[in-house]
Every structure is written in structure tokens, then in C-alpha cells.
Amino acid sequence: MSLQEDRPAEWGGGDTSTPLPSVSLLLLLRCFFSSTMLETLTFLVQKLFLLAHLKLSSLVPPLAAARADSPLSRRCERDEPPPPSPPPQPSGAGSGSGSGTVRDFQRGDLLEVPRTLFTHFGIYLGENRVAHLIPDILPALTTDRRLIQQMVTNTRLLLGVISKRASIRTDSVEDFAYGAGILLNHMDRAVPRSPLSGEEVAQRAEQLVGSVSYSLLWNNCEHFVTYCRYGSAQSLQTDQFCEWLKSLIRDQRNVVLTALLGLLSMVCLGISSSTALPTLLIPFTLWMAG
């Protein structure tokens, strides 16, 4: 069956008895997408839910452990069994049992505060003070230390992330934790390097206090504390994200997914260099990288 209707000049408006290949291609693509788009969207939603589940389950502390531990301090588990009820120790001394107060912290300890989507880190300096790196736009706008030392608001933090500006500052343990539980030296089990002495760790942190550049992946609060405590800056959270991104690229189903999305964009937006090139290059790149 041939189409006899009037056609635009760009379709080659001469012989009207010739079938329209462009219209036929559009009809075939629409029939194809009607049967495949549902499966593609289902696959994408499943992957997003799986990612969210793994991310939250790996970062949010178990509820039972959170209830059992102190609101300010939780000691990381040791391979050996805990010692039987040691006597109370004065402020700033001892690291064995943890009594749920700031006096369990030693100068140079690494403090972790688990959040919903990330973990915040700091170095304990003694006398209820914590040095930590936090995104902040204000040091780039003013030199007034009184204003800068005020608690960082969400607006300041967000603008700091966007502008890639941060400050290494000292706050009280309560302001640092912001009502969340604290893990103490928990990273010692994950980092192969042995920690430096507590005094050297604290001195490194104190020397770096001030305005610094910021990168969400390459220069964040975890890089700061690992440099101070272990002598080498690294971020386990960044490493985990890169591993997830690597597995996503190596999943060959994404080649098919990006190709289908590219064809859909060509159907909806028309065939042009802005739609055809991504449709070809993105699936090809994923195929070669996989």
C-alpha cells in the first residue's frame, strides 16, 4: 500500500506514487518502542532501587546498634574480646572501653558521623574541639572570622560545593555531630596504613585550619582526616563510588539501553547531528569500555 497524500518538498516531492521510507521507518520505530520501552524502564527502575538500597544499607548504622550505643561516642569493634569493665579514666585518657562521654576521646582520634547519603569526618583536638573540612562559600566572600566561625548553614554548604570552596575549621563535638552518633577510629580497620601518633595527627590538623579548595570526589573531609591520621590522603567513599561507576559501565545491558534512548530521541526530536551522534557514540563508547 503506497501513500498518495501531499508531501513536503524536503521528502522529495516529485513522484507521489513512491512509498515514503521516512514515514515507514517512524511507524516501525513506534511499534518497536511500544513493546520494548516498558522492559527498559523496568530495568532502569530496578537498578536505581538496588543502588539506593545498597547505598543506604552501607552508610546508615544499624538501628539496634544505634540504640545500644551512646549518642556521642561508639567505639569500633576489635578483633579481640572487650576487656572486663576497666576503671574510669580521666578526661583525654584511655581508648579501651568508651563510657559514652567526650572524655573517651583522645587527642588525634578520628571521628565519623554517619549521615543518610554520606559520612562526615573530623579529627579530635582535645578540650571538646574537632577539626573538620566542610564546604563553605563564606571564606571566599569575607575575612571576618566572627562570621565565618558561625555554624555553617545549608545554603553556605551548598554554595561551597558549587563554587568548590571549603574551610577546615574547629567546632565543638556537639556542633560537629549535629545530634548524630559518632564512630571512633572506625577507619583504622579499613585503611592498611598504621595511624600516626595522636599528637602528630592533631598537629597536622591544626596546621591546615583555614580556607581550602574543595572537590566532592578528590578533596573532601575524608581526604583531610586520612592525610592527618595516616599520612596519605584518600577517600573510601570516592573509591566505592568509582567501583560502582565501573560496574555500571561494564554492564553491557546499558549499551542496549543507551541505544534505545538514542533512537527514541531521534524519533521524538528528529534526525540531526545533535541526536544522531550521541546515539552512535555513547553506546559505542560503553561497548568498548565494557
MIDOSE-1310 file (N, C-alpha, C; in nm, 2 decimals, decimal comma, always signed):
residues 290
mslq	+0,09/-0,12/+0,00/+0,00/+0,00/+0,00/+0,09/+0,12/+0,00; +0,07/+0,21/-0,10/+0,15/+0,33/-0,11/+0,07/+0,45/-0,06; +0,15/+0,55/-0,02/+0,08/+0,67/+0,03/+0,08/+0,77/-0,08; -0,04/+0,83/-0,10/-0,07/+0,93/-0,21/-0,09/+1,07/-0,17
edrp	-0,08/+1,10/-0,04/-0,11/+1,23/+0,01/+0,01/+1,33/-0,03; -0,02/+1,46/-0,02/+0,08/+1,56/-0,05/+0,19/+1,54/+0,05; +0,32/+1,57/+0,01/+0,43/+1,55/+0,09/+0,51/+1,68/+0,09; +0,58/+1,71/+0,20/+0,67/+1,83/+0,20/+0,78/+1,82/+0,09
aewg	+0,83/+1,93/+0,05/+0,93/+1,93/-0,06/+1,06/+1,86/-0,01; +1,09/+1,87/+0,12/+1,22/+1,80/+0,16/+1,21/+1,65/+0,16; +1,09/+1,59/+0,15/+1,08/+1,45/+0,14/+1,10/+1,40/-0,01; +1,12/+1,50/-0,10/+1,15/+1,46/-0,24/+1,02/+1,47/-0,32
ggdt	+0,94/+1,57/-0,30/+0,81/+1,58/-0,36/+0,80/+1,57/-0,51; +0,84/+1,47/-0,57/+0,82/+1,45/-0,72/+0,71/+1,35/-0,74; +0,76/+1,22/-0,75/+0,66/+1,11/-0,78/+0,59/+1,07/-0,65; +0,46/+1,10/-0,65/+0,38/+1,08/-0,53/+0,34/+0,93/-0,52
stpl	+0,37/+0,85/-0,61/+0,34/+0,71/-0,60/+0,44/+0,63/-0,53; +0,56/+0,69/-0,50/+0,67/+0,62/-0,43/+0,64/+0,61/-0,28; +0,66/+0,50/-0,22/+0,63/+0,49/-0,07/+0,73/+0,58/+0,00; +0,68/+0,62/+0,12/+0,76/+0,71/+0,20/+0,85/+0,64/+0,30
psvs	+0,98/+0,62/+0,27/+1,06/+0,55/+0,37/+1,07/+0,61/+0,50; +1,07/+0,74/+0,51/+1,08/+0,80/+0,64/+0,96/+0,78/+0,73; +0,84/+0,78/+0,67/+0,72/+0,76/+0,74/+0,71/+0,61/+0,78; +0,75/+0,52/+0,69/+0,76/+0,38/+0,73/+0,85/+0,35/+0,84
llll	+0,97/+0,42/+0,84/+1,07/+0,40/+0,95/+1,01/+0,45/+1,08; +0,94/+0,56/+1,08/+0,88/+0,61/+1,20/+0,77/+0,51/+1,26; +0,69/+0,46/+1,16/+0,59/+0,36/+1,21/+0,65/+0,24/+1,27; +0,76/+0,19/+1,21/+0,83/+0,07/+1,26/+0,89/+0,10/+1,40
lrcf	+0,95/+0,22/+1,41/+1,02/+0,25/+1,54/+0,92/+0,26/+1,65; +0,80/+0,32/+1,62/+0,70/+0,34/+1,72/+0,64/+0,20/+1,76; +0,62/+0,11/+1,67/+0,58/-0,02/+1,71/+0,68/-0,09/+1,79; +0,81/-0,07/+1,76/+0,92/-0,14/+1,83/+0,93/-0,08/+1,97
fsst	+0,92/+0,05/+1,99/+0,93/+0,11/+2,12/+0,81/+0,07/+2,21; +0,70/+0,06/+2,15/+0,58/+0,03/+2,23/+0,60/-0,11/+2,30; +0,68/-0,20/+2,25/+0,70/-0,33/+2,31/+0,82/-0,34/+2,40; +0,92/-0,24/+2,38/+1,05/-0,25/+2,45/+1,07/-0,15/+2,55
mlet	+1,00/-0,04/+2,54/+1,02/+0,07/+2,64/+0,98/+0,03/+2,78; +0,87/-0,05/+2,79/+0,83/-0,09/+2,93/+0,94/-0,18/+2,99; +1,00/-0,27/+2,92/+1,10/-0,35/+2,98/+1,23/-0,27/+3,01; +1,26/-0,17/+2,93/+1,37/-0,09/+2,95/+1,35/+0,00/+3,08
ltfl	+1,24/+0,06/+3,09/+1,21/+0,14/+3,21/+1,21/+0,06/+3,34; +1,15/-0,07/+3,33/+1,15/-0,16/+3,44/+1,29/-0,19/+3,49; +1,38/-0,22/+3,39/+1,52/-0,25/+3,42/+1,59/-0,13/+3,49; +1,56/-0,01/+3,44/+1,62/+0,11/+3,49/+1,58/+0,14/+3,64
vqkl	+1,45/+0,12/+3,66/+1,39/+0,14/+3,79/+1,45/+0,04/+3,89; +1,46/-0,08/+3,85/+1,52/-0,18/+3,94/+1,66/-0,15/+3,98; +1,74/-0,10/+3,88/+1,87/-0,07/+3,91/+1,88/+0,05/+4,01; +1,80/+0,15/+3,99/+1,80/+0,26/+4,08/+1,76/+0,22/+4,22
flla	+1,66/+0,14/+4,24/+1,62/+0,09/+4,37/+1,73/+0,01/+4,43; +1,80/-0,08/+4,35/+1,91/-0,16/+4,41/+2,02/-0,07/+4,46; +2,06/+0,04/+4,38/+2,16/+0,13/+4,42/+2,12/+0,20/+4,55; +2,00/+0,25/+4,56/+1,96/+0,32/+4,68/+1,97/+0,23/+4,80
hlkl	+1,93/+0,10/+4,78/+1,93/+0,01/+4,89/+2,07/-0,02/+4,94; +2,16/-0,04/+4,84/+2,30/-0,07/+4,88/+2,36/+0,05/+4,95; +2,33/+0,17/+4,89/+2,40/+0,29/+4,95/+2,35/+0,32/+5,09; +2,22/+0,31/+5,11/+2,17/+0,34/+5,25/+2,21/+0,23/+5,35
sslv	+2,21/+0,10/+5,30/+2,24/+0,00/+5,40/+2,39/+0,00/+5,44; +2,47/+0,05/+5,35/+2,61/+0,06/+5,38/+2,65/+0,18/+5,46; +2,57/+0,28/+5,46/+2,61/+0,41/+5,53/+2,53/+0,43/+5,65; +2,41/+0,39/+5,66/+2,33/+0,41/+5,78/+2,36/+0,31/+5,89
ppla	+2,39/+0,34/+6,01/+2,42/+0,24/+6,11/+2,30/+0,16/+6,15; +2,32/+0,03/+6,19/+2,20/-0,05/+6,23/+2,13/+0,02/+6,34; +2,00/+0,00/+6,34/+1,91/+0,07/+6,44/+1,94/+0,01/+6,58; +1,96/-0,12/+6,59/+1,98/-0,18/+6,72/+2,11/-0,13/+6,78
aara	+2,22/-0,12/+6,69/+2,35/-0,07/+6,74/+2,34/+0,08/+6,78; +2,26/+0,15/+6,71/+2,25/+0,30/+6,74/+2,18/+0,32/+6,88; +2,08/+0,23/+6,91/+2,01/+0,24/+7,04/+2,10/+0,19/+7,15; +2,18/+0,09/+7,12/+2,26/+0,04/+7,23/+2,38/+0,13/+7,27
dspl	+2,43/+0,20/+7,17/+2,55/+0,28/+7,19/+2,51/+0,42/+7,24; +2,62/+0,50/+7,28/+2,60/+0,63/+7,33/+2,56/+0,73/+7,22; +2,49/+0,84/+7,25/+2,46/+0,93/+7,14/+2,58/+1,01/+7,09; +2,69/+1,01/+7,17/+2,81/+1,09/+7,13/+2,92/+1,00/+7,08
srrc	+2,93/+0,88/+7,13/+3,05/+0,80/+7,10/+3,02/+0,65/+7,09; +3,08/+0,59/+6,98/+3,07/+0,45/+6,97/+3,21/+0,40/+6,93; +3,26/+0,31/+7,00/+3,39/+0,25/+6,97/+3,38/+0,15/+6,86; +3,48/+0,15/+6,77/+3,48/+0,05/+6,67/+3,51/-0,09/+6,74
erde	+3,46/-0,19/+6,68/+3,47/-0,33/+6,73/+3,62/-0,37/+6,71; +3,67/-0,45/+6,80/+3,80/-0,50/+6,79/+3,80/-0,65/+6,77; +3,91/-0,70/+6,71/+3,91/-0,85/+6,69/+3,91/-0,92/+6,82; +3,98/-0,87/+6,92/+3,98/-0,94/+7,05/+3,86/-0,90/+7,13
pppp	+3,82/-0,99/+7,23/+3,70/-0,96/+7,31/+3,73/-0,84/+7,40; +3,63/-0,76/+7,43/+3,65/-0,64/+7,51/+3,70/-0,67/+7,65; +3,78/-0,58/+7,71/+3,83/-0,61/+7,84/+3,72/-0,59/+7,95; +3,73/-0,66/+8,05/+3,62/-0,66/+8,16/+3,63/-0,53/+8,24
sppp	+3,53/-0,44/+8,22/+3,50/-0,33/+8,30/+3,62/-0,26/+8,36; +3,70/-0,19/+8,28/+3,81/-0,11/+8,33/+3,77/+0,00/+8,42; +3,85/+0,05/+8,51/+3,82/+0,16/+8,59/+3,80/+0,29/+8,51; +3,72/+0,38/+8,56/+3,71/+0,51/+8,49/+3,84/+0,58/+8,47
qpsg	+3,86/+0,65/+8,36/+3,98/+0,72/+8,33/+3,95/+0,87/+8,32; +4,05/+0,95/+8,35/+4,03/+1,10/+8,34/+4,01/+1,14/+8,20; +3,97/+1,27/+8,19/+3,94/+1,33/+8,05/+4,06/+1,33/+7,97; +4,04/+1,28/+7,84/+4,15/+1,28/+7,74/+4,24/+1,16/+7,75
agsg	+4,21/+1,06/+7,84/+4,30/+0,95/+7,85/+4,22/+0,82/+7,82; +4,29/+0,72/+7,78/+4,23/+0,59/+7,76/+4,15/+0,58/+7,63; +4,15/+0,46/+7,57/+4,08/+0,44/+7,44/+4,02/+0,30/+7,44; +4,01/+0,24/+7,55/+3,97/+0,10/+7,55/+3,82/+0,07/+7,55
sgsg	+3,74/+0,12/+7,64/+3,60/+0,08/+7,66/+3,51/+0,19/+7,60; +3,53/+0,32/+7,64/+3,44/+0,42/+7,60/+3,32/+0,42/+7,69; +3,30/+0,54/+7,76/+3,19/+0,55/+7,85/+3,08/+0,63/+7,80; +3,08/+0,67/+7,68/+2,97/+0,75/+7,62/+2,98/+0,89/+7,64
tvrd	+3,10/+0,94/+7,68/+3,12/+1,09/+7,70/+3,24/+1,13/+7,62; +3,26/+1,26/+7,61/+3,37/+1,32/+7,54/+3,50/+1,28/+7,60; +3,51/+1,25/+7,73/+3,63/+1,21/+7,79/+3,69/+1,08/+7,73; +3,61/+1,01/+7,66/+3,67/+0,89/+7,59/+3,75/+0,92/+7,47
fqrg	+3,74/+1,04/+7,42/+3,82/+1,08/+7,30/+3,96/+1,12/+7,34; +4,06/+1,08/+7,26/+4,20/+1,12/+7,28/+4,24/+1,22/+7,17; +4,33/+1,30/+7,20/+4,38/+1,40/+7,10/+4,44/+1,32/+6,98; +4,39/+1,35/+6,86/+4,43/+1,28/+6,74/+4,33/+1,17/+6,70
dlle	+4,23/+1,14/+6,77/+4,13/+1,04/+6,73/+4,06/+1,09/+6,61; +4,02/+0,99/+6,53/+3,94/+1,02/+6,41/+3,79/+0,99/+6,44; +3,71/+1,09/+6,42/+3,56/+1,08/+6,45/+3,49/+1,08/+6,31; +3,39/+0,98/+6,31/+3,30/+0,97/+6,20/+3,15/+0,99/+6,24
vprt	+3,08/+1,06/+6,16/+2,94/+1,09/+6,18/+2,86/+1,04/+6,06; +2,80/+0,92/+6,07/+2,72/+0,87/+5,95/+2,60/+0,96/+5,92; +2,58/+1,00/+5,80/+2,46/+1,07/+5,75/+2,38/+0,97/+5,66; +2,27/+1,03/+5,60/+2,19/+0,94/+5,52/+2,26/+0,90/+5,39
lfth	+2,33/+0,99/+5,33/+2,39/+0,95/+5,20/+2,55/+0,96/+5,20; +2,60/+1,00/+5,31/+2,75/+1,01/+5,32/+2,79/+1,01/+5,47; +2,92/+1,01/+5,49/+2,97/+1,01/+5,63/+3,07/+1,13/+5,64; +3,05/+1,20/+5,75/+3,13/+1,32/+5,78/+3,25/+1,28/+5,87
fgiy	+3,36/+1,34/+5,85/+3,48/+1,30/+5,93/+3,55/+1,43/+6,00; +3,61/+1,40/+6,11/+3,69/+1,51/+6,18/+3,80/+1,45/+6,26; +3,89/+1,54/+6,31/+4,00/+1,50/+6,40/+3,98/+1,57/+6,53; +3,98/+1,49/+6,64/+3,96/+1,54/+6,77/+4,09/+1,61/+6,82
lgen	+4,08/+1,73/+6,86/+4,20/+1,81/+6,90/+4,21/+1,82/+7,06; +4,12/+1,77/+7,13/+4,12/+1,79/+7,27/+4,03/+1,90/+7,32; +3,99/+1,90/+7,44/+3,91/+2,01/+7,50/+3,78/+2,03/+7,43; +3,72/+1,92/+7,39/+3,59/+1,93/+7,32/+3,59/+2,00/+7,18
rvah	+3,71/+2,00/+7,11/+3,72/+2,06/+6,98/+3,75/+1,96/+6,88; +3,69/+1,98/+6,76/+3,70/+1,89/+6,65/+3,74/+1,97/+6,52; +3,85/+1,93/+6,45/+3,88/+2,00/+6,33/+3,82/+1,92/+6,21; +3,75/+1,98/+6,12/+3,69/+1,91/+6,01/+3,68/+2,00/+5,89
lipd	+3,68/+1,94/+5,77/+3,67/+2,01/+5,65/+3,52/+2,01/+5,60; +3,47/+2,13/+5,57/+3,33/+2,14/+5,53/+3,31/+2,24/+5,42; +3,24/+2,21/+5,32/+3,22/+2,31/+5,21/+3,15/+2,44/+5,27; +3,21/+2,55/+5,22/+3,16/+2,68/+5,28/+3,20/+2,79/+5,18
ilpa	+3,10/+2,87/+5,14/+3,12/+2,98/+5,05/+3,17/+3,11/+5,12; +3,14/+3,12/+5,25/+3,17/+3,25/+5,32/+3,31/+3,29/+5,32; +3,41/+3,20/+5,34/+3,55/+3,24/+5,34/+3,60/+3,30/+5,21; +3,53/+3,28/+5,10/+3,56/+3,34/+4,97/+3,50/+3,48/+4,96
lttd	+3,41/+3,51/+5,05/+3,34/+3,64/+5,04/+3,38/+3,74/+5,15; +3,43/+3,69/+5,26/+3,47/+3,78/+5,37/+3,59/+3,72/+5,45; +3,66/+3,81/+5,52/+3,77/+3,77/+5,61/+3,73/+3,79/+5,75; +3,60/+3,82/+5,78/+3,56/+3,84/+5,92/+3,55/+3,70/+5,98
rrli	+3,64/+3,67/+6,07/+3,65/+3,54/+6,14/+3,53/+3,51/+6,22; +3,47/+3,62/+6,28/+3,35/+3,60/+6,36/+3,23/+3,55/+6,28; +3,21/+3,60/+6,16/+3,11/+3,55/+6,08/+3,14/+3,41/+6,02; +3,26/+3,39/+5,99/+3,30/+3,26/+5,93/+3,28/+3,15/+6,04
qqmv	+3,31/+3,18/+6,17/+3,31/+3,08/+6,27/+3,17/+3,04/+6,31; +3,07/+3,12/+6,27/+2,93/+3,08/+6,30/+2,90/+2,95/+6,23; +2,80/+2,87/+6,28/+2,77/+2,74/+6,23/+2,73/+2,75/+6,08; +2,78/+2,66/+6,00/+2,76/+2,66/+5,85/+2,62/+2,62/+5,82
tntr	+2,55/+2,71/+5,75/+2,41/+2,68/+5,72/+2,41/+2,59/+5,59; +2,29/+2,53/+5,56/+2,28/+2,45/+5,44/+2,30/+2,54/+5,31; +2,26/+2,66/+5,31/+2,29/+2,75/+5,20/+2,44/+2,77/+5,18; +2,51/+2,80/+5,29/+2,65/+2,82/+5,28/+2,72/+2,69/+5,23
lllg	+2,68/+2,58/+5,28/+2,73/+2,45/+5,24/+2,71/+2,42/+5,09; +2,59/+2,44/+5,04/+2,55/+2,41/+4,90/+2,63/+2,50/+4,81; +2,64/+2,63/+4,84/+2,71/+2,72/+4,76/+2,86/+2,69/+4,76; +2,91/+2,64/+4,87/+3,05/+2,60/+4,88/+3,08/+2,48/+4,79
visk	+2,99/+2,38/+4,78/+3,01/+2,27/+4,70/+3,01/+2,32/+4,55; +2,92/+2,41/+4,51/+2,91/+2,45/+4,38/+3,03/+2,53/+4,34; +3,07/+2,62/+4,43/+3,19/+2,71/+4,40/+3,32/+2,64/+4,43; +3,32/+2,52/+4,48/+3,44/+2,44/+4,52/+3,53/+2,51/+4,62
rasi	+3,46/+2,57/+4,72/+3,53/+2,63/+4,83/+3,49/+2,56/+4,96; +3,59/+2,56/+5,05/+3,56/+2,49/+5,18/+3,66/+2,55/+5,28; +3,63/+2,52/+5,41/+3,72/+2,56/+5,52/+3,74/+2,45/+5,61; +3,86/+2,44/+5,66/+3,90/+2,35/+5,77/+3,88/+2,43/+5,90
rtds	+3,79/+2,40/+5,98/+3,75/+2,48/+6,10/+3,74/+2,39/+6,22; +3,74/+2,45/+6,34/+3,72/+2,38/+6,46/+3,59/+2,41/+6,52; +3,52/+2,31/+6,56/+3,39/+2,32/+6,63/+3,38/+2,23/+6,75; +3,28/+2,25/+6,83/+3,26/+2,16/+6,95/+3,22/+2,03/+6,90
vedf	+3,23/+1,93/+6,98/+3,19/+1,79/+6,94/+3,04/+1,79/+6,91; +2,96/+1,86/+6,99/+2,82/+1,87/+6,97/+2,78/+1,93/+6,84; +2,84/+2,04/+6,80/+2,82/+2,10/+6,67/+2,86/+2,01/+6,56; +2,98/+1,95/+6,57/+3,03/+1,86/+6,47/+2,93/+1,74/+6,45
ayga	+2,88/+1,68/+6,55/+2,80/+1,56/+6,54/+2,66/+1,60/+6,50; +2,61/+1,72/+6,53/+2,48/+1,77/+6,49/+2,37/+1,67/+6,53; +2,38/+1,61/+6,65/+2,28/+1,52/+6,70/+2,29/+1,38/+6,66; +2,39/+1,34/+6,58/+2,41/+1,21/+6,53/+2,51/+1,13/+6,62
gill	+2,52/+1,00/+6,61/+2,62/+0,92/+6,68/+2,75/+0,93/+6,61; +2,86/+0,91/+6,69/+2,99/+0,92/+6,64/+3,06/+0,79/+6,65; +3,13/+0,75/+6,54/+3,22/+0,63/+6,54/+3,36/+0,68/+6,57; +3,43/+0,61/+6,65/+3,56/+0,65/+6,69/+3,67/+0,56/+6,63
nhmd	+3,76/+0,61/+6,55/+3,87/+0,54/+6,49/+3,82/+0,42/+6,41; +3,70/+0,43/+6,36/+3,64/+0,31/+6,29/+3,72/+0,28/+6,16; +3,78/+0,39/+6,10/+3,85/+0,37/+5,97/+3,98/+0,29/+5,99; +4,03/+0,28/+6,11/+4,16/+0,21/+6,13/+4,16/+0,07/+6,08
ravp	+4,04/+0,01/+6,08/+4,03/-0,13/+6,03/+4,03/-0,14/+5,88; +3,99/-0,03/+5,81/+3,97/-0,03/+5,66/+4,10/+0,02/+5,59; +4,18/+0,10/+5,66/+4,30/+0,16/+5,59/+4,42/+0,07/+5,62; +4,50/+0,03/+5,52/+4,61/-0,06/+5,55/+4,72/+0,01/+5,63
rspl	+4,74/+0,14/+5,62/+4,84/+0,21/+5,69/+4,81/+0,22/+5,84; +4,92/+0,21/+5,92/+4,90/+0,23/+6,06/+4,89/+0,38/+6,09; +4,80/+0,41/+6,19/+4,79/+0,56/+6,22/+4,91/+0,62/+6,29; +4,93/+0,75/+6,26/+5,04/+0,82/+6,33/+5,01/+0,84/+6,47
sgee	+5,10/+0,89/+6,55/+5,08/+0,92/+6,69/+4,97/+1,03/+6,70; +4,90/+1,02/+6,81/+4,79/+1,12/+6,83/+4,83/+1,26/+6,82; +4,94/+1,30/+6,88/+4,99/+1,43/+6,88/+5,02/+1,48/+6,74; +5,09/+1,40/+6,66/+5,12/+1,43/+6,53/+5,00/+1,45/+6,44
vaqr	+4,90/+1,36/+6,46/+4,77/+1,38/+6,39/+4,71/+1,51/+6,42; +4,70/+1,55/+6,55/+4,63/+1,67/+6,59/+4,71/+1,79/+6,53; +4,84/+1,79/+6,54/+4,92/+1,90/+6,49/+4,90/+1,92/+6,34; +4,90/+1,81/+6,26/+4,87/+1,82/+6,12/+4,74/+1,89/+6,09
aeql	+4,63/+1,85/+6,17/+4,50/+1,91/+6,15/+4,50/+2,06/+6,19; +4,57/+2,09/+6,29/+4,58/+2,23/+6,34/+4,65/+2,32/+6,24; +4,75/+2,27/+6,17/+4,83/+2,34/+6,07/+4,75/+2,37/+5,95; +4,65/+2,29/+5,92/+4,57/+2,30/+5,79/+4,44/+2,39/+5,81
vgsv	+4,41/+2,43/+5,93/+4,29/+2,51/+5,96/+4,29/+2,64/+5,87; +4,18/+2,66/+5,80/+4,17/+2,78/+5,72/+4,10/+2,75/+5,59; +4,09/+2,84/+5,50/+4,02/+2,82/+5,37/+4,10/+2,73/+5,27; +4,03/+2,64/+5,21/+4,09/+2,55/+5,11/+4,00/+2,53/+5,00
sysl	+4,05/+2,47/+4,89/+3,97/+2,44/+4,78/+3,89/+2,31/+4,81; +3,79/+2,28/+4,74/+3,70/+2,17/+4,77/+3,67/+2,09/+4,64; +3,66/+1,96/+4,65/+3,61/+1,87/+4,54/+3,54/+1,76/+4,60; +3,42/+1,74/+4,55/+3,33/+1,64/+4,61/+3,39/+1,50/+4,60
lwnn	+3,48/+1,47/+4,50/+3,54/+1,34/+4,49/+3,68/+1,34/+4,52; +3,76/+1,45/+4,50/+3,90/+1,44/+4,51/+3,96/+1,52/+4,62; +3,88/+1,60/+4,69/+3,94/+1,68/+4,81/+3,82/+1,71/+4,90; +3,78/+1,61/+4,98/+3,67/+1,63/+5,07/+3,72/+1,60/+5,22
cehf	+3,62/+1,59/+5,31/+3,66/+1,58/+5,45/+3,73/+1,45/+5,48; +3,70/+1,35/+5,40/+3,77/+1,22/+5,42/+3,92/+1,23/+5,38; +3,95/+1,30/+5,27/+4,09/+1,32/+5,23/+4,16/+1,39/+5,34; +4,10/+1,49/+5,41/+4,16/+1,57/+5,51/+4,20/+1,48/+5,63
vtyc	+4,11/+1,40/+5,68/+4,14/+1,32/+5,80/+4,23/+1,20/+5,77; +4,23/+1,14/+5,65/+4,32/+1,04/+5,62/+4,46/+1,09/+5,61; +4,47/+1,21/+5,55/+4,61/+1,27/+5,54/+4,66/+1,30/+5,68; +4,58/+1,35/+5,77/+4,62/+1,38/+5,91/+4,66/+1,25/+5,99
rygs	+4,58/+1,15/+5,98/+4,59/+1,03/+6,06/+4,69/+0,93/+6,00; +4,69/+0,91/+5,87/+4,76/+0,80/+5,81/+4,88/+0,85/+5,72; +4,89/+0,99/+5,70/+4,99/+1,04/+5,62/+4,97/+1,04/+5,47; +4,85/+0,99/+5,43/+4,82/+0,98/+5,28/+4,67/+1,01/+5,27
aqsl	+4,64/+1,11/+5,18/+4,50/+1,14/+5,16/+4,43/+1,04/+5,07; +4,32/+0,99/+5,11/+4,24/+0,90/+5,03/+4,09/+0,91/+5,08; +4,00/+0,86/+5,00/+3,86/+0,86/+5,03/+3,80/+0,73/+5,00; +3,76/+0,65/+5,10/+3,70/+0,52/+5,07/+3,56/+0,54/+5,01
qtdq	+3,49/+0,65/+5,04/+3,36/+0,68/+4,98/+3,38/+0,71/+4,83; +3,48/+0,78/+4,79/+3,51/+0,80/+4,65/+3,55/+0,67/+4,58; +3,63/+0,59/+4,64/+3,66/+0,46/+4,59/+3,54/+0,37/+4,56; +3,45/+0,37/+4,66/+3,33/+0,29/+4,64/+3,24/+0,35/+4,53
fcew	+3,23/+0,48/+4,51/+3,16/+0,54/+4,40/+3,22/+0,50/+4,27; +3,35/+0,51/+4,26/+3,42/+0,48/+4,13/+3,40/+0,33/+4,10; +3,40/+0,24/+4,20/+3,38/+0,10/+4,17/+3,24/+0,08/+4,12; +3,14/+0,15/+4,18/+3,00/+0,13/+4,13/+2,99/+0,18/+3,99
lksl	+3,06/+0,30/+3,96/+3,05/+0,35/+3,83/+3,12/+0,26/+3,73; +3,23/+0,19/+3,77/+3,29/+0,10/+3,68/+3,20/-0,02/+3,65; +3,14/-0,07/+3,75/+3,04/-0,18/+3,73/+2,93/-0,14/+3,64; +2,88/-0,02/+3,65/+2,77/+0,03/+3,57/+2,82/+0,04/+3,42
irdq	+2,94/+0,08/+3,40/+2,99/+0,09/+3,26/+3,01/-0,04/+3,20; +3,05/-0,14/+3,28/+3,08/-0,27/+3,23/+2,95/-0,36/+3,21; +2,84/-0,31/+3,26/+2,72/-0,38/+3,24/+2,67/-0,36/+3,09; +2,68/-0,46/+3,01/+2,65/-0,45/+2,87/+2,51/-0,42/+2,84
rnvv	+2,42/-0,44/+2,93/+2,28/-0,41/+2,91/+2,26/-0,25/+2,90; +2,36/-0,18/+2,95/+2,35/-0,03/+2,94/+2,38/+0,01/+2,79; +2,45/-0,07/+2,72/+2,47/-0,04/+2,58/+2,34/-0,04/+2,50; +2,26/-0,15/+2,53/+2,13/-0,16/+2,46/+2,04/-0,04/+2,51
ltal	+2,04/-0,01/+2,64/+1,96/+0,09/+2,70/+1,99/+0,23/+2,64; +2,12/+0,26/+2,63/+2,15/+0,39/+2,57/+2,12/+0,40/+2,42; +2,13/+0,29/+2,35/+2,10/+0,28/+2,21/+1,95/+0,31/+2,19; +1,87/+0,24/+2,27/+1,72/+0,26/+2,26/+1,68/+0,40/+2,30
lgll	+1,74/+0,46/+2,40/+1,71/+0,60/+2,43/+1,75/+0,70/+2,32; +1,87/+0,66/+2,26/+1,91/+0,75/+2,15/+1,81/+0,74/+2,03; +1,76/+0,62/+2,00/+1,66/+0,61/+1,89/+1,54/+0,68/+1,93; +1,50/+0,67/+2,05/+1,38/+0,74/+2,10/+1,39/+0,89/+2,08
smvc	+1,51/+0,94/+2,11/+1,53/+1,09/+2,09/+1,53/+1,13/+1,95; +1,58/+1,04/+1,86/+1,57/+1,07/+1,72/+1,42/+1,06/+1,67; +1,34/+0,97/+1,72/+1,20/+0,97/+1,68/+1,13/+1,09/+1,73; +1,16/+1,14/+1,85/+1,08/+1,25/+1,91/+1,13/+1,38/+1,86
lgis	+1,27/+1,40/+1,85/+1,33/+1,53/+1,81/+1,37/+1,54/+1,67; +1,37/+1,43/+1,60/+1,41/+1,43/+1,46/+1,56/+1,39/+1,44; +1,59/+1,35/+1,32/+1,73/+1,31/+1,29/+1,82/+1,43/+1,26; +1,91/+1,45/+1,35/+2,01/+1,56/+1,33/+2,14/+1,52/+1,39
ssta	+2,24/+1,61/+1,38/+2,37/+1,58/+1,44/+2,36/+1,57/+1,59; +2,28/+1,65/+1,65/+2,27/+1,66/+1,80/+2,20/+1,53/+1,85; +2,13/+1,46/+1,77/+2,06/+1,33/+1,82/+2,13/+1,21/+1,76; +2,18/+1,22/+1,64/+2,24/+1,10/+1,58/+2,38/+1,07/+1,64
lptl	+2,46/+1,17/+1,66/+2,60/+1,15/+1,71/+2,59/+1,09/+1,85; +2,52/+1,14/+1,95/+2,51/+1,07/+2,08/+2,46/+0,93/+2,07; +2,36/+0,91/+1,98/+2,30/+0,78/+1,96/+2,41/+0,67/+1,92; +2,50/+0,72/+1,84/+2,61/+0,63/+1,79/+2,73/+0,62/+1,89
lipf	+2,77/+0,74/+1,94/+2,89/+0,75/+2,02/+2,88/+0,69/+2,16; +2,77/+0,72/+2,23/+2,76/+0,67/+2,37/+2,75/+0,52/+2,37; +2,66/+0,45/+2,30/+2,66/+0,30/+2,30/+2,80/+0,24/+2,26; +2,86/+0,31/+2,16/+2,99/+0,25/+2,11/+3,10/+0,27/+2,22
tlwm	+3,10/+0,38/+2,29/+3,20/+0,40/+2,40/+3,17/+0,30/+2,51; +3,05/+0,28/+2,55/+3,02/+0,18/+2,66/+3,06/+0,04/+2,61; +3,04/+0,01/+2,49/+3,07/-0,12/+2,44/+3,22/-0,14/+2,44; +3,30/-0,04/+2,40/+3,44/-0,05/+2,40/+3,50/-0,05/+2,54
ag	+3,43/+0,02/+2,63/+3,48/+0,03/+2,77/+3,44/-0,09/+2,86; +3,34/-0,17/+2,81/+3,29/-0,28/+2,89/+3,38/-0,40/+2,89
